[in-house]
């Protein structure tokens, strides 16, 4: 059976989502500002590394639209993009803040959005 490139990419993203949902994923980052805040670029890089470590897959491309404020319950939505342009939503929620360290959970969506044709 031949698997098309798009199907393989969707399977790969589905495997990432399943791996994150089954094993759970969390991160922690120390910041140096008076108000704990993690830049959107550093958040995207941290989420990508955690997803790769959790799933055993290569580090994906993850972008986040805004900085993550270190306040318990704060949530932001990031996007994981595959090489073929398909995407997977990722929620990041602050679980605790200890001094300047922001601890957060990462949860990938169940459904992949195929690339636009």
Helices and strands as residue ranges (DSSP letters): H 5-23, E 25-30, E 37-38, H 40-55, E 61-64, E 68-69, E 75-81, E 87-98, E 101-108
